Amino acid sequence: MATRRKTKRKKTAVRAKVCRFTEQKVNYIDFADADVLKKFMTEGGRILPRRITGVSKRYQSMLGAAIKRARNIALVK
């Protein structure tokens, strides 16, 4: 039988993601602010998930609605 070697992986420090909307105490995410919305979208126009952006659940739902409205009136792709 062949034995498998265990390789040690280098552990990197993972920085905790902080919701930028919570820090700024935002009440409403405006769909007309295309520059902010584009930061939370891929190049293809899809909405990035919470696990990647670090946005809280409350703001992620607001963000999704704002992006969909902006798409509807052709502010973002």
C-alpha positions in Angstrom: 0.0 0.0 0.0 1.1 3.5 -0.8 1.2 5.9 2.0 0.1 9.5 1.6 2.1 12.3 2.9 0.4 15.1 4.8 1.4 18.4 3.5 1.2 21.4 5.8 -0.7 24.3 4.4 0.2 27.8 5.3 -2.6 29.4 7.2 -3.3 33.0 6.1 -5.1 35.4 8.3 -8.6 36.0 7.0 -9.8 39.6 7.6 -13.4 39.9 8.8 -15.7 41.4 6.3 -17.5 44.5 7.6 -20.7 45.9 6.1 -19.9 49.3 4.7 -23.5 50.4 4.8 -23.8 49.6 8.5 -20.6 51.6 9.2 -22.0 54.6 7.4 -25.5 54.1 8.9 -27.2 54.2 5.6 -31.0 54.2 5.7 -31.7 53.7 2.0 -29.7 52.5 -1.0 -30.5 54.8 -3.9 -31.0 53.1 -7.3 -29.8 56.2 -9.1 -26.3 56.0 -7.5 -24.8 53.8 -10.3 -21.2 54.1 -9.1 -22.0 52.4 -5.7 -24.2 49.7 -7.3 -21.5 48.8 -9.8 -19.1 47.9 -7.0 -21.5 45.1 -6.0 -21.9 43.7 -9.4 -19.8 41.5 -11.7 -18.7 42.6 -15.1 -21.6 40.6 -16.6 -24.1 42.5 -14.5 -24.9 39.9 -11.8 -25.3 40.8 -8.2 -22.4 39.6 -6.0 -23.4 37.4 -3.0 -23.1 38.4 0.7 -20.4 36.0 1.3 -18.1 37.8 -1.1 -19.1 41.4 -0.4 -19.6 41.2 3.3 -22.9 43.2 3.2 -25.4 42.4 6.0 -28.7 40.7 5.1 -30.8 43.8 5.5 -28.6 45.8 3.1 -28.2 42.9 0.7 -31.9 42.8 0.1 -32.0 46.6 -0.4 -29.0 46.4 -2.7 -30.6 43.7 -4.8 -33.8 45.8 -5.2 -31.8 48.9 -6.1 -29.8 47.1 -8.7 -32.9 45.6 -10.3 -34.5 49.0 -10.4 -31.4 50.5 -12.0 -31.3 47.8 -14.6 -35.0 48.4 -15.4 -34.3 52.1 -16.3 -30.9 51.2 -17.9 -28.6 53.0 -15.4 -26.5 49.9 -15.1 -26.0 46.9 -17.4 
